[in-house]
Amino acid sequence: MTAQNPPHDAAPTGTSAATAPALDPAPTRILLADDHALVRGGVRLILDAEPDLTVVAEAADGAEAVTLARSPDIDLAVLDISMPLRTGLQAARELSRLRPELRILILTMYDNEQYFFEALKAGASGYVLKSVADRDLVEACRAAVRDEPFICPGAEKALIRTYLDRAEQGRPLPDRAVTEREEEILKLVAEGHSSKEIGDLLVISPKTVERHRANLLQKLGMRDRLELTRYAIRVGLIEP
């Protein structure tokens, strides 16, 4: 007896490609940089609770953050502003040059228009206050991945009002008082590093460090390391 072929319109026995369940996209891989372990732990709990976000690396200072975030295994860097060796803004500027495709968020306790505009100029996608991180950080991360800017809702109106006021009065956005290199030197001087140590960290000579320090003193109208340190605290380069 000859077996009969099934009719052409018979239903297939397997699952077709069209009806196969879609695979969930891989979660966004995050580097979290903050010099306070307790803060990192709390922020990590917030992020790791989301299925589309995962913290894969942590850094305790800005220099370590730059080293770790150079890896292609990092999709998003969340950087605190006030960290040893490099601030979050300094790290963001360097990473924007090294890895333009990397998404960056600034996480800070400072509700300050100067920092906000510096963060945007440094290449950050958003600026999140630590005081509302439990509310805003997850959405800020997702916005960054979509390549969309994020501003904390509470800060948005004040920042826009400030911008419009400056425009109406014909005033430019606030300028930086010092260059990027001078800012690096200033931070390390305020942290107590010697000229030789600073030279080793930045791969420049101690004489070059001394020249930058002398320029800083003259430009800022200051006399010694103590006054430079007070200035660094005031502008948020180091914590008191």
N, C-alpha and C positions, 0 to 999 in steps of 0.2 A: 504494500500500500504506500502510495507516494505522499509525503508530508506536504501540506499546503502552506504557502507563504502567507503571512498575516496581511490583511488589507493595508493599503498605503496610509489610511487615516487612523490607524490604530494608535493609541496613546503610548508614548515611549515608557519603558520601564524604569529608566534612570531619571535623575534631576537634570534638567537642561541648564545650560550656562546662564540663560536669561533669568531663571528662577533661583539660581544658587544664592545663598545668603551673602550679602556684601561683607567684606572684611572691615573691621574697624580700623581707622587710620592709626598709625603709631603715635603714641603720646608725644607732646612737645618736650624735648629734653632741656632741662633748666640748670644753669649754674647759679647758685645763690651765694652772694658775697656780702658778709657783714662781720665786723670784728667782735661782735658779742655772740657767744655760742648760744645763749638763751634765746636771743632774737632769731638766730638762724633756725633753732629747733622749732620755735613757734610758727615761723613762716613756712617751714617745710611741712608741718602738719596741715596747714591750710592748703598748700599746693598739692601734696601727695594724696589728699582726700578726693581730688578730681580725677576722673578716668582719663582725661585727655592731657594731663600735665604730670610730669614726674621730675623730681630733683635728682640729678645724676652726679652732681659735683658741688662741693662747698669750698669757699675760700675765706680766710680770716683777714686778709688785707688786699689792697688794690693791686699790688704787684703779682700776688698769687692768682688773683682773678684774671689778669691779663694772660698769664701763662696757661691757665686751664681753659680759658675761653677761646684760645687759638685753635683748639681741637675742633675738627668738623663734626664731632659727636655732640656738640653743644648747639642748640637752636636758639636759645634765649638766655641772656644774662640779666639777672636782677641784682643791681648794685646799690649798696648803701653809699651815701655821699661821704660821710666822715669815716675814713679807714686809714690805718697806718700805711706808710710808704707811698701809696698813691690814693688820692680821693676817688670816689666813684666817677666824678666828672673827668678826671685825668684818665682813668681806666677806659671810660667810654670813648674819649677822643682817640686814644691809641687803638682800641678795638675797631672803631669805625674805619680807621685807615687800614688795619690788618685784615679785617673780615667785614667788608661792606654789607654782606648778606646777613650778618648776625643781627638779631633783634635785641634791643637793649631797653631795660626799664630802670629808672632811678627810684629807689625806695629811701625815704628820708623823714626825719622828724621836723624839718624846716619848711614852714609854709611861707615861702619867700619868692617874690617875683624874680629876683636876680638869679637864683638857683634854677628856677623853672626855665627861663630863657637860655641860660647856659646849658642846661640839660638838652634842650632842643638843638642848640648849635653843636653840641657834642655828638649828636646822632641818636639820642634816645627817642623812643617812640612814645614814652609816657613818663609821668611823674606821680608817684603814689605816696601819700602820707602814711607813716607807720601807725598813726592813731586810728586810721580807718582801713588798715590793710585787710582785716578780716572781711570787710565789706567790698572793697574795690580791687584788691590785688588779682583775684582770679579773672575778673572781666578785663583788667588791664593786660594780663598775659595773653588772653585770647585776642584782644584787639591788636596787640603787637604782632602776633602770628599772622593776622589778616592784613598786616601792614597798614593799620589804621592808628592815628594818634589817640592817646587817652589822657584826659585831664580829670582829676578828682572833681566830682560834681560840686562840692563845696567851694573849691578854689576857682572854678571856671568863670563865674560872673565877675569876681574880683579881678582876675587877670585880664579879662576882656575889657573891663572898665579902665584898668590902668593903661592898657595899650591904647584905647581910644583917647583917653585923656592926654597921653603923650603925643599922639598924632595931632590932636586939636591944637595943642600948644606948640607944635613944631619941634618937639624935643625927640632926639633919637632914643632908641632902646639903651639901657645902661651898658656902658663899655666896661671891659675888664681893666682893672688897675695895673695888672702886671701881665707879662707874656706867659705862655705855657711853660717854658723852661724856667723862668723866674718863679713861677708858682710851685714847680716841682722842688726847686732849691729851697724856697721859703718853707714849705711843709717839712722837709727833712731837717732843716736847721731848727725849726721849732720843736721837732721831735727829739732834738738833742744829739743828732749825728755830727761827727766831726767832718771837716772838709775832705779828708781822705776817704772816710766811709761813704760820704755822698758821691765823691768821684767814682768809687768802685761800683756803687749802685747804678749810677747813670752813665758809666763808661766814659767819663771825662776826667781831665786832670784836676788835682786839688787847686791849682792856680786858677783854672777856669771857674771852679766853684767860688773861690774867693772874689773873683771879679764880679760874678753874678750877685754875690752877697753885698758887695760894695755898691753895686748899681741899685739893689733893692733899698738899701739904707738911704741912698740919696733920693731915689724916686719917691719913697714914702715919707721922707723927712724924719727918719728915725736914727737912733744913735747906736743901738746894740742889739744883741740876740734877745734880750728880755722884751724889748719893745716889738721886735719882729714876732716873737711868740704871742704876745698879747694881740697883735694884729691878726695872726693866723687863727687864733681862737675866735676873734670877732667876726671874721669872714667865713668861718666854718671849715677851715682846712684841717683843724685838729679839734678834739674835744677838750674842755677844761679839766 
